[in-house]
Amino acid sequence: MSKRSTRLTNFLRPIDRRITAGGAAPRPAGALPRAVLFGERFVVSRALLHFERVERPAGRVDDRVRRAVELAARNRAPFADPGLHIVWGQRHAAAWSWDRTLLARLGVPEGAWVMPEPALAAPPREDGFRLRELHDGYEGQLVRQGELFASRFWPRRPSQQDIDLFVRACGVATDDADTAPAGTVDTLRIRVRDWTSRLTPLHTGLAVLLLVGVPLLYAAGSQARLSFDLHGARSQLQGVVAESSAQFDALRQYQANTRLLESYRAALDLAHPLAPAADLAEAAQAVGGRLERFQIAPGRVEAILGAGNDADPAEIVRRLENAPSLANVEIRRARTQGQWEVRAELVQLAGVQEDAA
């Protein structure tokens, strides 16, 4: 096979990302187009898997048989919320299960394509025991009648005694003598159904875009990017609102009355009312408090700061005096414990002062 054919075959394959106890491996650089077009598989390490061999009725795998085997495999899995991958045989099904909650903590997104590490290997051709070296350990497989009969994982290479004990512990069931390998038609039907179940509206949309033209695909990608950025901006805005709802509501009310405040500022030759509000809020935050109430009188500003009983009044005055919009600051303890009353004069605009001079 030529190098060009090999590269083409690798490009048509989905992206595999290994999942171990340490987390998910990063996506290879430049592999995003392949992941979008052909899918992205999260290959779960054998150390995180549980194996069960479930008996099923002989014959075609219909929906009734599929639901019965999946229910049996789910009940035998040692996890509260198991994920399943089933390999169908003629009389038995090899069920691989994993902890979905653990995989979510390791970085696997909800609804992702999860594949057990042993299921990626080629099916065994000969019966008997075989030892496979994996990424983080060793897997012993016992094959009988062309199907995986038992599986065992060792974090370190097992001794011959460990292997003999595993083979003897498996035993030979009396009803396995007439077990035949899965039929080609059933196997093909199961694989087609599995691949069809992974098709999403995204793949259909991408096929339509490729038929229509690259410009439409580029436009759709730009729109998706804008939607993602908008969603991120909304999430950040909701976080700000949740952290300081009182200050945000006060500032939003002032912003809604911007025109009225501008005329008010021009009449009094004073700074914009939002400036002292922002200065008071910053001073309160610097001493570990917050702005409780804010009111502007002609030439003056009055406010209530919640700063705690151990707050230093000299520090509060120092920070307020350094504010460019306030002057002649006075503070005193309010009747409510942990609050300070603040009175200050509004500083005249620099431009107005120069005109008056």
Residue frames as qw, qx, qy, qz and C-alpha x, y, z in Angstrom:
[[0.000, 0.888, 0.461, 0.000, 0.00, 0.00, 0.00],
 [0.411, 0.516, -0.024, 0.751, 1.39, 3.40, -1.00],
 [0.245, -0.185, -0.451, 0.838, 2.02, 6.20, 1.45],
 [0.277, -0.102, -0.163, -0.942, -0.76, 8.27, -0.13],
 [0.625, -0.304, -0.618, -0.369, -3.28, 5.43, 0.37],
 [0.524, -0.267, -0.657, 0.472, -2.14, 5.03, 3.97],
 [0.049, -0.076, -0.236, 0.967, -2.57, 8.74, 4.69],
 [0.445, -0.186, -0.364, -0.796, -6.02, 8.70, 3.09],
 [0.636, -0.312, -0.703, -0.063, -7.08, 5.68, 5.17],
 [0.389, -0.239, -0.545, 0.703, -5.86, 7.33, 8.39],
 [0.122, -0.041, 0.008, -0.992, -7.70, 10.54, 7.50],
 [0.557, -0.254, -0.500, -0.613, -10.99, 8.66, 7.02],
 [0.549, -0.284, -0.742, 0.259, -10.73, 7.10, 10.47],
 [0.369, -0.874, -0.200, -0.243, -12.20, 8.80, 13.56],
 [0.131, 0.658, -0.510, 0.538, -9.96, 10.52, 16.07],
 [0.788, -0.348, -0.497, 0.108, -9.05, 8.30, 19.05],
 [0.073, -0.689, 0.391, -0.606, -8.37, 9.95, 22.42],
 [0.586, -0.073, -0.770, 0.242, -7.20, 7.68, 25.24],
 [0.507, -0.670, 0.052, -0.540, -8.92, 7.87, 28.67],
 [0.605, 0.046, -0.695, 0.387, -6.87, 6.72, 31.66],
 [0.491, -0.656, -0.493, 0.292, -7.06, 7.31, 35.39],
 [0.375, -0.312, -0.032, 0.872, -5.05, 10.48, 34.80],
 [0.298, 0.642, 0.147, -0.691, -7.62, 12.01, 32.44],
 [0.733, 0.603, 0.314, -0.004, -8.28, 12.41, 28.72],
 [0.573, -0.120, 0.358, 0.728, -5.44, 12.71, 26.23],
 [0.183, 0.639, -0.007, -0.747, -5.51, 15.99, 24.25],
 [0.749, 0.593, 0.287, -0.064, -6.75, 16.02, 20.67],
 [0.664, -0.046, 0.322, 0.673, -3.83, 15.90, 18.18],
 [0.015, 0.594, -0.087, -0.800, -2.93, 19.19, 16.55],
 [0.269, 0.313, -0.530, -0.741, -4.79, 19.80, 13.30],
 [0.031, -0.139, -0.985, -0.096, -7.22, 16.90, 13.89],
 [0.326, 0.335, 0.446, -0.763, -10.36, 19.02, 14.38],
 [0.539, 0.299, -0.368, -0.696, -11.63, 18.58, 10.74],
 [0.407, 0.064, -0.904, -0.112, -11.35, 14.80, 11.07],
 [0.015, 0.187, 0.806, -0.561, -13.15, 14.88, 14.42],
 [0.428, 0.333, 0.169, -0.823, -16.01, 16.90, 12.92],
 [0.576, 0.310, -0.501, -0.566, -16.38, 14.81, 9.77],
 [0.665, 0.093, -0.734, -0.099, -15.68, 11.27, 10.99],
 [0.755, -0.589, -0.222, -0.185, -16.21, 11.49, 14.74],
 [0.088, 0.620, -0.623, 0.469, -14.08, 11.42, 17.86],
 [0.842, -0.276, -0.457, -0.075, -13.79, 8.27, 19.96],
 [0.296, -0.702, 0.508, -0.402, -12.79, 8.27, 23.62],
 [0.768, 0.123, -0.628, 0.031, -10.92, 4.99, 24.12],
 [0.623, -0.669, 0.216, -0.344, -11.29, 3.87, 27.74],
 [0.145, 0.521, -0.825, 0.164, -8.31, 2.13, 29.31],
 [0.679, -0.136, -0.711, -0.120, -8.81, -1.52, 30.27],
 [0.271, -0.019, -0.686, 0.675, -8.04, -0.57, 33.89],
 [0.301, 0.079, 0.263, -0.914, -11.32, 1.41, 34.00],
 [0.617, 0.042, -0.489, -0.615, -13.48, -1.33, 32.42],
 [0.552, -0.119, 0.743, -0.359, -15.54, -4.24, 33.67],
 [0.356, 0.195, -0.768, -0.495, -16.19, -7.36, 31.54],
 [0.618, 0.058, 0.634, -0.461, -19.26, -9.60, 31.60],
 [0.136, 0.063, -0.862, -0.484, -20.28, -12.49, 29.35],
 [0.533, 0.175, 0.402, -0.724, -24.06, -12.47, 29.01],
 [0.264, 0.156, 0.922, 0.235, -26.01, -15.36, 27.53],
 [0.427, 0.333, -0.025, -0.840, -28.64, -14.54, 24.92],
 [0.793, 0.302, 0.487, -0.208, -31.15, -16.53, 22.85],
 [0.443, -0.084, 0.662, 0.599, -29.86, -17.96, 19.60],
 [0.364, 0.700, 0.584, 0.192, -30.95, -16.33, 16.37],
 [0.290, 0.624, 0.160, 0.708, -31.21, -12.81, 15.02],
 [0.282, -0.276, -0.419, 0.818, -30.44, -9.86, 17.28],
 [0.067, -0.694, -0.490, -0.524, -33.73, -7.94, 17.35],
 [0.135, -0.621, 0.178, -0.751, -34.80, -5.10, 19.62],
 [0.809, -0.503, -0.064, -0.297, -36.21, -7.45, 22.23],
 [0.907, -0.066, -0.184, 0.373, -32.97, -9.42, 22.52],
 [0.388, 0.488, -0.188, 0.759, -30.93, -6.21, 22.51],
 [0.376, -0.658, 0.107, -0.643, -32.94, -4.67, 25.39],
 [0.910, -0.392, -0.101, -0.091, -32.81, -7.90, 27.43],
 [0.819, 0.093, -0.194, 0.532, -29.02, -8.26, 27.10],
 [0.173, 0.565, -0.165, 0.790, -28.40, -4.57, 27.83],
 [0.599, -0.636, 0.025, -0.485, -30.57, -4.79, 30.97],
 [0.947, -0.257, -0.120, 0.151, -28.69, -7.88, 32.17],
 [0.650, 0.286, -0.175, 0.682, -25.31, -6.24, 31.49],
 [0.099, -0.663, 0.104, -0.734, -26.39, -3.03, 33.25],
 [0.766, -0.573, -0.024, -0.290, -27.52, -4.99, 36.33],
 [0.929, -0.140, -0.091, 0.329, -24.20, -6.86, 36.51],
 [0.430, 0.602, -0.170, 0.651, -22.03, -3.76, 36.10],
 [0.559, -0.452, -0.470, 0.512, -20.44, -2.62, 39.41],
 [0.160, 0.056, 0.007, 0.986, -21.25, 1.05, 38.74],
 [0.207, 0.511, 0.561, -0.618, -24.18, 3.25, 39.75],
 [0.512, 0.737, 0.059, -0.437, -24.42, 4.82, 36.26],
 [0.609, -0.204, 0.637, 0.426, -22.72, 2.41, 33.83],
 [0.473, 0.613, -0.321, -0.545, -21.98, 2.94, 30.16],
 [0.814, 0.023, 0.580, -0.017, -22.14, -0.12, 27.90],
 [0.389, 0.564, -0.565, -0.459, -20.49, -1.46, 24.75],
 [0.811, -0.013, 0.549, -0.203, -21.72, -4.90, 23.66],
 [0.210, 0.434, -0.765, -0.428, -20.03, -7.24, 21.18],
 [0.839, 0.064, 0.198, -0.503, -22.59, -9.79, 19.95],
 [0.064, -0.292, 0.937, 0.180, -21.85, -13.48, 19.48],
 [0.445, -0.119, -0.745, -0.483, -24.06, -16.38, 18.40],
 [0.600, -0.481, -0.638, -0.023, -25.07, -17.51, 21.89],
 [0.507, -0.597, -0.301, 0.544, -23.37, -14.93, 24.14],
 [0.218, 0.899, 0.067, 0.375, -22.62, -11.23, 24.23],
 [0.614, -0.091, -0.287, 0.729, -19.40, -9.67, 25.53],
 [0.150, -0.920, -0.284, -0.223, -20.46, -6.63, 27.58],
 [0.494, 0.095, -0.267, 0.822, -17.91, -3.95, 28.47],
 [0.262, -0.879, -0.373, -0.139, -19.04, -1.40, 31.07],
 [0.427, 0.188, -0.260, 0.845, -17.53, 1.72, 32.65],
 [0.193, -0.650, -0.513, 0.527, -18.42, 4.38, 35.21],
 [0.277, 0.726, 0.358, 0.518, -19.97, 7.31, 33.31],
 [0.331, -0.940, -0.082, 0.006, -19.63, 9.61, 36.34],
 [0.659, -0.487, 0.292, 0.492, -15.89, 8.90, 36.55],
 [0.548, 0.301, 0.453, 0.635, -15.43, 9.48, 32.81],
 [0.045, 0.911, 0.285, 0.295, -17.23, 12.81, 33.10],
 [0.468, -0.850, 0.117, 0.213, -14.76, 13.88, 35.81],
 [0.663, -0.234, 0.447, 0.553, -11.88, 12.76, 33.54],
 [0.036, 0.493, -0.289, -0.820, -13.05, 15.08, 30.74],
 [0.118, 0.215, 0.869, 0.431, -15.37, 12.96, 28.59],
 [0.325, 0.021, 0.004, -0.946, -18.32, 15.12, 27.44],
 [0.574, 0.227, 0.639, -0.459, -21.92, 13.98, 27.73],
 [0.764, 0.547, 0.206, -0.273, -23.06, 11.91, 24.75],
 [0.101, 0.706, -0.636, -0.296, -19.52, 11.29, 23.47],
 [0.890, 0.255, -0.346, -0.149, -18.54, 8.21, 21.44],
 [0.449, -0.613, 0.626, -0.175, -16.93, 5.89, 24.01],
 [0.854, 0.291, -0.418, -0.110, -15.04, 2.76, 22.94],
 [0.804, -0.526, 0.273, 0.057, -13.41, 0.15, 25.25],
 [0.016, -0.728, 0.635, 0.257, -9.73, -0.33, 24.57],
 [0.457, -0.122, 0.872, 0.123, -9.98, -4.15, 24.01],
 [0.614, 0.580, 0.499, -0.193, -12.78, -3.67, 21.45],
 [0.297, 0.838, -0.285, -0.359, -10.38, -1.86, 19.08],
 [0.251, -0.429, 0.835, 0.237, -8.20, -4.95, 18.63],
 [0.531, 0.187, -0.646, -0.517, -8.86, -7.42, 15.82],
 [0.872, -0.232, 0.119, -0.414, -11.10, -10.36, 16.80],
 [0.415, -0.463, 0.782, 0.050, -9.21, -13.49, 17.88],
 [0.631, 0.362, -0.532, -0.433, -8.70, -16.19, 15.26],
 [0.581, 0.081, -0.803, 0.099, -7.70, -19.13, 17.45],
 [0.706, -0.628, -0.207, -0.254, -9.14, -20.48, 20.66],
 [0.758, -0.104, -0.380, 0.520, -7.14, -20.44, 23.87],
 [0.383, -0.827, -0.162, 0.379, -5.41, -17.94, 26.10],
 [0.546, 0.500, 0.045, 0.670, -3.56, -14.86, 24.89],
 [0.413, -0.664, -0.235, 0.577, -1.84, -12.06, 26.82],
 [0.361, 0.755, 0.232, 0.496, -2.04, -8.54, 25.38],
 [0.438, -0.268, -0.219, 0.830, 0.23, -5.70, 26.48],
 [0.060, 0.870, 0.441, 0.210, -1.79, -2.47, 26.84],
 [0.182, 0.774, -0.120, 0.594, -0.96, 1.13, 27.61],
 [0.273, -0.613, 0.459, -0.583, -1.14, 0.81, 31.40],
 [0.637, -0.270, 0.657, -0.301, -1.08, -2.94, 32.07],
 [0.100, 0.167, -0.925, -0.326, -1.76, -6.39, 30.64],
 [0.733, 0.065, 0.140, -0.663, -5.00, -8.09, 29.62],
 [0.186, -0.125, 0.970, 0.095, -5.52, -11.82, 29.62],
 [0.661, 0.209, -0.116, -0.711, -8.15, -13.07, 27.17],
 [0.389, -0.034, 0.920, -0.014, -9.61, -16.54, 27.01],
 [0.505, 0.312, -0.341, -0.729, -11.17, -17.31, 23.60],
 [0.374, 0.060, 0.923, -0.061, -13.49, -20.26, 22.99],
 [0.427, 0.551, 0.710, 0.097, -15.48, -21.10, 19.89],
 [0.342, 0.447, 0.318, 0.763, -14.29, -17.89, 18.25],
 [0.264, -0.836, -0.222, -0.426, -15.74, -15.65, 20.99],
 [0.110, 0.483, -0.547, 0.674, -14.22, -13.85, 23.95],
 [0.652, -0.386, -0.651, -0.039, -15.04, -16.08, 26.91],
 [0.570, -0.742, -0.223, 0.274, -13.28, -14.23, 29.78],
 [0.385, 0.706, -0.146, 0.576, -11.02, -11.23, 30.34],
 [0.668, -0.641, -0.199, 0.322, -8.69, -10.29, 33.21],
 [0.278, 0.864, -0.154, 0.389, -6.57, -7.17, 33.75],
 [0.765, -0.406, -0.156, 0.475, -3.23, -6.98, 35.57],
 [0.017, 0.990, -0.093, -0.108, -1.43, -3.67, 36.19],
 [0.148, -0.681, 0.690, 0.195, 1.89, -5.56, 35.97],
 [0.573, 0.304, -0.696, -0.307, 2.95, -8.50, 33.84],
 [0.850, -0.330, 0.194, -0.363, 1.38, -11.63, 35.40],
 [0.217, -0.445, 0.868, 0.040, 3.35, -14.70, 36.31],
 [0.408, 0.046, -0.830, -0.379, 2.63, -18.10, 34.84],
 [0.102, -0.258, -0.876, 0.395, 0.96, -19.03, 38.10],
 [0.273, 0.396, 0.269, -0.835, -1.42, -16.07, 37.80],
 [0.447, 0.262, -0.515, -0.683, -2.27, -17.07, 34.22],
 [0.318, -0.054, -0.944, -0.071, -2.90, -20.72, 35.15],
 [0.044, 0.327, 0.721, -0.610, -5.14, -19.67, 38.04],
 [0.370, 0.375, -0.010, -0.850, -7.15, -17.39, 35.73],
 [0.451, 0.167, -0.713, -0.510, -7.63, -20.11, 33.09],
 [0.239, -0.159, -0.944, 0.165, -8.67, -22.71, 35.68],
 [0.141, 0.332, 0.532, -0.766, -11.08, -20.24, 37.34],
 [0.409, 0.226, -0.304, -0.830, -12.92, -19.69, 34.05],
 [0.540, 0.108, 0.808, -0.210, -13.93, -23.32, 33.60],
 [0.144, 0.018, -0.720, -0.679, -15.85, -24.72, 30.61],
 [0.581, 0.129, 0.345, -0.726, -19.64, -24.45, 30.60],
 [0.487, 0.110, 0.864, 0.062, -21.52, -27.54, 29.42],
 [0.501, 0.721, 0.447, -0.168, -23.66, -25.55, 26.99],
 [0.035, 0.797, -0.348, -0.493, -20.64, -24.14, 25.14],
 [0.526, -0.112, 0.773, 0.337, -20.06, -27.22, 23.04],
 [0.426, 0.559, 0.657, 0.271, -22.67, -26.29, 20.44],
 [0.007, 0.879, 0.086, -0.470, -21.80, -22.60, 20.38],
 [0.666, 0.386, 0.351, 0.533, -20.84, -21.34, 16.93],
 [0.261, -0.190, 0.029, 0.946, -19.31, -18.02, 15.92],
 [0.317, 0.622, 0.316, -0.643, -21.65, -15.18, 15.13],
 [0.623, 0.513, 0.535, 0.249, -23.07, -15.21, 11.61],
 [0.372, 0.031, 0.240, 0.896, -21.68, -12.79, 9.06],
 [0.095, -0.611, -0.489, -0.615, -25.09, -11.27, 8.32],
 [0.501, -0.777, -0.374, 0.071, -25.86, -10.66, 12.00],
 [0.577, -0.395, -0.018, 0.715, -22.42, -9.17, 12.59],
 [0.233, 0.233, 0.351, 0.877, -22.75, -6.85, 9.59],
 [0.249, -0.717, -0.503, -0.414, -26.25, -5.83, 10.64],
 [0.562, -0.704, -0.285, 0.327, -25.08, -4.99, 14.18],
 [0.487, -0.219, 0.118, 0.837, -22.14, -2.94, 12.91],
 [0.072, 0.441, 0.448, 0.774, -24.35, -1.03, 10.48],
 [0.390, -0.780, -0.457, -0.177, -26.84, -0.29, 13.26],
 [0.586, -0.564, -0.161, 0.559, -24.05, 0.88, 15.58],
 [0.351, -0.010, 0.249, 0.903, -22.62, 3.21, 12.95],
 [0.093, -0.586, -0.519, -0.615, -26.09, 4.49, 12.01],
 [0.469, -0.758, -0.439, 0.116, -26.88, 5.26, 15.65],
 [0.505, -0.447, -0.029, 0.737, -23.83, 7.53, 15.80],
 [0.237, 0.411, 0.403, 0.783, -24.98, 9.66, 12.86],
 [0.101, -0.585, -0.445, 0.671, -26.06, 13.06, 14.09],
 [0.344, 0.879, 0.324, -0.060, -27.77, 16.03, 12.43],
 [0.178, -0.815, 0.348, 0.427, -24.32, 17.60, 12.28],
 [0.434, -0.150, 0.763, 0.455, -23.11, 14.95, 9.81],
 [0.396, 0.633, 0.648, 0.151, -26.21, 15.43, 7.65],
 [0.073, 0.963, 0.096, -0.242, -25.76, 19.19, 7.69],
 [0.304, -0.629, 0.529, 0.482, -22.08, 18.88, 6.76],
 [0.483, 0.169, 0.771, 0.379, -22.92, 16.62, 3.81],
 [0.294, 0.837, 0.460, 0.031, -25.47, 19.16, 2.53],
 [0.101, -0.922, 0.151, 0.342, -22.97, 22.00, 2.94],
 [0.428, -0.364, 0.664, 0.493, -20.28, 20.10, 1.05],
 [0.440, 0.443, 0.714, 0.316, -22.70, 19.51, -1.82],
 [0.150, 0.942, 0.293, -0.069, -23.83, 23.14, -1.93],
 [0.500, 0.700, -0.151, 0.486, -20.37, 24.64, -1.67],
 [0.597, -0.077, -0.421, 0.678, -17.51, 25.74, 0.54],
 [0.021, -0.371, 0.082, -0.925, -18.78, 29.34, 0.98],
 [0.655, -0.493, -0.234, -0.522, -21.92, 28.15, 2.72],
 [0.834, -0.245, -0.415, 0.270, -19.87, 25.86, 4.96],
 [0.405, 0.156, -0.281, 0.856, -17.64, 28.79, 5.89],
 [0.303, -0.452, -0.058, -0.837, -20.69, 30.95, 6.66],
 [0.797, -0.437, -0.352, -0.224, -22.19, 28.22, 8.86],
 [0.731, -0.110, -0.399, 0.542, -18.91, 27.90, 10.74],
 [0.142, 0.296, -0.164, 0.930, -18.75, 31.65, 11.28],
 [0.541, -0.484, -0.187, -0.662, -22.32, 31.67, 12.56],
 [0.844, -0.335, -0.411, 0.081, -21.57, 28.79, 14.93],
 [0.546, 0.060, -0.340, 0.763, -18.52, 30.66, 16.22],
 [0.143, -0.398, 0.038, -0.905, -20.56, 33.82, 16.81],
 [0.730, -0.460, -0.301, -0.406, -23.22, 31.80, 18.64],
 [0.797, -0.190, -0.425, 0.384, -20.54, 30.21, 20.81],
 [0.308, 0.187, -0.249, 0.899, -19.02, 33.61, 21.65],
 [0.395, -0.457, -0.118, -0.788, -22.47, 35.01, 22.43],
 [0.818, -0.404, -0.393, -0.112, -23.21, 32.10, 24.72],
 [0.665, -0.062, -0.388, 0.635, -19.89, 32.64, 26.51],
 [0.046, 0.323, -0.112, 0.938, -20.58, 36.35, 26.94],
 [0.606, -0.482, -0.236, -0.587, -24.01, 35.62, 28.37],
 [0.827, -0.293, -0.440, 0.191, -22.55, 33.10, 30.79],
 [0.461, 0.070, -0.317, 0.826, -19.99, 35.63, 32.01],
 [0.224, -0.415, -0.047, -0.881, -22.68, 38.27, 32.39],
 [0.753, -0.458, -0.357, -0.309, -24.80, 35.90, 34.48],
 [0.738, -0.155, -0.433, 0.494, -21.81, 35.22, 36.70],
 [0.187, 0.235, -0.191, 0.935, -21.26, 38.93, 37.30],
 [0.491, -0.458, -0.197, -0.714, -24.94, 39.40, 38.16],
 [0.820, -0.367, -0.438, -0.018, -24.85, 36.48, 40.60],
 [0.627, -0.050, -0.387, 0.674, -21.73, 37.79, 42.41],
 [0.114, -0.233, -0.255, 0.932, -22.84, 41.42, 42.85],
 [0.057, 0.599, 0.739, 0.301, -26.54, 41.66, 42.13],
 [0.162, -0.840, -0.368, 0.364, -27.12, 44.75, 44.28],
 [0.222, -0.570, 0.267, 0.744, -24.34, 46.81, 42.67],
 [0.199, 0.110, 0.745, 0.627, -25.30, 45.64, 39.19],
 [0.024, 0.720, 0.689, 0.082, -28.95, 46.60, 39.68],
 [0.169, -0.819, -0.152, 0.527, -27.95, 50.05, 40.91],
 [0.214, -0.392, 0.483, 0.753, -25.65, 50.69, 37.95],
 [0.161, 0.341, 0.808, 0.452, -28.25, 49.38, 35.50],
 [0.015, -0.825, -0.538, 0.171, -30.81, 51.82, 36.92],
 [0.165, -0.738, 0.121, 0.643, -28.39, 54.71, 36.46],
 [0.236, -0.128, 0.690, 0.672, -27.61, 53.63, 32.93],
 [0.149, 0.582, 0.774, 0.199, -31.31, 53.55, 32.09],
 [0.045, -0.940, -0.303, 0.153, -31.60, 57.22, 33.14],
 [0.626, -0.073, 0.154, 0.761, -28.46, 58.43, 31.40],
 [0.176, 0.583, 0.321, 0.725, -30.08, 61.36, 29.59],
 [0.411, -0.851, -0.246, -0.215, -31.71, 62.70, 32.74],
 [0.720, -0.543, -0.007, 0.432, -28.45, 62.40, 34.66],
 [0.541, 0.210, 0.219, 0.785, -26.55, 64.21, 31.90],
 [0.051, -0.744, -0.253, -0.616, -28.88, 67.18, 32.10],
 [0.634, -0.756, -0.160, 0.026, -28.67, 67.10, 35.89],
 [0.740, -0.236, 0.063, 0.627, -24.87, 67.14, 35.68],
 [0.345, 0.447, 0.234, 0.792, -24.88, 70.08, 33.26],
 [0.285, -0.832, -0.261, -0.399, -27.19, 72.07, 35.53],
 [0.672, -0.734, 0.011, 0.098, -25.00, 71.61, 38.61],
 [0.357, 0.798, -0.467, 0.130, -21.65, 71.74, 36.81],
 [0.602, -0.494, 0.607, -0.156, -20.74, 68.56, 38.63],
 [0.018, 0.310, -0.916, -0.253, -19.28, 65.24, 37.61],
 [0.635, -0.085, -0.592, -0.489, -21.52, 62.55, 36.19],
 [0.686, -0.457, 0.301, -0.479, -23.37, 60.83, 39.11],
 [0.985, 0.055, -0.164, 0.009, -22.03, 57.46, 38.03],
 [0.474, 0.561, -0.486, 0.474, -18.48, 58.63, 38.81],
 [0.285, -0.489, 0.565, -0.601, -18.98, 59.07, 42.61],
 [0.918, -0.114, 0.114, -0.362, -21.06, 55.87, 42.63],
 [0.878, 0.315, -0.319, 0.170, -18.19, 53.94, 41.07],
 [0.220, 0.569, -0.547, 0.573, -15.66, 55.58, 43.43],
 [0.581, -0.408, 0.408, -0.574, -17.74, 54.66, 46.48],
 [0.980, 0.032, -0.023, -0.193, -18.21, 51.10, 45.28],
 [0.712, 0.441, -0.437, 0.329, -14.46, 50.69, 44.66],
 [0.063, -0.556, 0.547, -0.622, -13.59, 52.10, 48.10],
 [0.787, -0.274, 0.279, -0.476, -16.07, 49.75, 49.79],
 [0.967, 0.192, -0.168, -0.008, -14.70, 46.76, 47.92],
 [0.447, 0.588, -0.520, 0.429, -11.12, 47.69, 48.86],
 [0.225, -0.409, 0.642, -0.609, -11.93, 47.35, 52.59],
 [0.080, -0.066, -0.994, 0.043, -13.92, 44.15, 52.11],
 [0.290, 0.431, 0.590, -0.618, -17.38, 45.71, 52.06],
 [0.223, 0.417, 0.701, 0.534, -19.96, 46.91, 49.57],
 [0.141, -0.070, -0.029, -0.987, -22.07, 49.93, 48.70],
 [0.087, 0.393, 0.873, -0.274, -25.44, 49.57, 50.45],
 [0.182, 0.848, 0.487, -0.107, -27.16, 52.86, 49.51],
 [0.398, -0.025, 0.241, 0.884, -26.32, 55.84, 47.31],
 [0.102, 0.865, 0.489, -0.039, -28.02, 59.26, 47.03],
 [0.404, 0.197, 0.104, 0.887, -27.02, 62.56, 45.42],
 [0.079, -0.852, -0.402, 0.327, -28.06, 65.90, 46.93],
 [0.358, 0.913, 0.011, 0.195, -27.24, 69.31, 45.42],
 [0.170, 0.817, -0.474, 0.281, -23.48, 69.48, 45.50],
 [0.362, -0.466, 0.746, -0.308, -23.17, 66.52, 47.87],
 [0.687, 0.062, -0.680, -0.249, -23.39, 62.78, 47.94],
 [0.553, -0.396, 0.544, -0.491, -24.65, 60.57, 50.76],
 [0.714, 0.189, -0.647, -0.188, -24.12, 56.83, 50.98],
 [0.773, -0.456, 0.359, -0.256, -24.15, 53.83, 53.30],
 [0.475, 0.499, -0.725, -0.007, -21.15, 51.46, 53.21],
 [0.927, -0.337, 0.055, -0.158, -21.25, 47.95, 54.69],
 [0.435, 0.667, -0.561, 0.229, -17.66, 47.38, 55.83],
 [0.781, -0.182, -0.550, 0.231, -17.81, 45.33, 59.04],
 [0.494, -0.864, -0.093, -0.003, -17.12, 46.36, 62.64],
 [0.726, -0.431, 0.198, 0.498, -13.35, 45.86, 62.37],
 [0.546, 0.631, 0.226, 0.503, -12.95, 48.16, 59.36],
 [0.436, -0.324, -0.126, 0.830, -10.55, 51.08, 59.84],
 [0.219, 0.887, 0.372, -0.166, -12.41, 54.40, 59.35],
 [0.149, -0.764, 0.330, 0.534, -9.14, 56.16, 58.53],
 [0.349, -0.081, 0.797, 0.487, -8.55, 53.74, 55.67],
 [0.303, 0.663, 0.680, 0.085, -12.07, 54.35, 54.36],
 [0.042, 0.933, 0.093, -0.346, -11.58, 58.16, 54.49],
 [0.295, -0.547, 0.542, 0.566, -8.17, 57.88, 52.81],
 [0.353, 0.180, 0.813, 0.427, -9.56, 55.90, 49.90],
 [0.205, 0.805, 0.556, -0.007, -12.56, 58.20, 49.49],
 [0.098, -0.872, 0.088, 0.471, -10.39, 61.35, 49.61],
 [0.315, -0.336, 0.669, 0.583, -8.25, 59.90, 46.81],
 [0.436, 0.537, 0.710, 0.134, -11.35, 59.51, 44.63],
 [0.245, 0.089, 0.279, 0.924, -11.28, 62.17, 41.86],
 [0.213, -0.541, -0.516, -0.629, -15.01, 62.94, 42.19],
 [0.575, -0.707, -0.412, 0.003, -15.22, 63.39, 46.01],
 [0.290, 0.436, -0.352, 0.776, -13.91, 65.97, 48.46],
 [0.295, -0.360, 0.413, -0.783, -14.31, 66.84, 52.19],
 [0.642, -0.156, -0.721, -0.207, -15.29, 63.29, 53.10],
 [0.379, -0.375, 0.530, -0.659, -17.03, 62.68, 56.45],
 [0.618, -0.102, -0.757, -0.185, -17.91, 59.26, 57.86],
 [0.375, -0.333, 0.580, -0.642, -19.59, 58.01, 61.02],
 [0.038, 0.061, 0.996, -0.056, -21.02, 54.75, 62.27],
 [0.475, -0.247, -0.420, -0.733, -24.60, 54.08, 61.25],
 [0.657, -0.311, 0.357, -0.587, -27.30, 52.75, 63.55],
 [0.983, 0.105, -0.074, -0.132, -27.08, 49.34, 61.92],
 [0.636, -0.571, 0.472, 0.217, -24.09, 47.36, 63.09],
 [0.661, -0.011, 0.577, 0.479, -21.33, 47.03, 60.50],
 [0.387, 0.733, 0.408, 0.382, -22.42, 50.07, 58.41],
 [0.354, -0.351, -0.039, 0.866, -20.89, 53.53, 57.92],
 [0.283, 0.883, 0.359, -0.101, -22.61, 56.73, 56.81],
 [0.529, -0.060, 0.277, 0.800, -20.60, 58.69, 54.27],
 [0.217, 0.927, 0.263, -0.158, -21.04, 62.34, 53.27],
 [0.532, -0.202, 0.326, 0.755, -18.86, 64.12, 50.75],
 [0.285, 0.748, 0.002, -0.599, -18.88, 67.06, 48.38],
 [0.791, 0.456, 0.354, 0.204, -18.91, 66.54, 44.62],
 [0.408, -0.409, 0.307, 0.756, -15.83, 67.81, 42.81],
 [0.454, 0.760, 0.071, -0.461, -16.52, 70.30, 40.03],
 [0.852, 0.398, 0.226, 0.255, -15.50, 69.35, 36.48],
 [0.557, -0.321, 0.196, 0.741, -12.04, 70.48, 35.42],
 [0.268, 0.403, 0.481, 0.731, -13.40, 72.13, 32.29],
 [0.215, -0.851, -0.419, -0.232, -15.99, 74.13, 34.23],
 [0.563, -0.684, -0.073, 0.458, -13.36, 75.30, 36.77],
 [0.480, -0.065, 0.317, 0.816, -11.10, 76.59, 34.00],
 [0.074, 0.625, 0.492, 0.601, -14.01, 78.51, 32.38],
 [0.390, -0.862, -0.324, 0.025, -14.92, 80.09, 35.72],
 [0.583, -0.480, 0.076, 0.651, -11.32, 81.19, 36.26]]
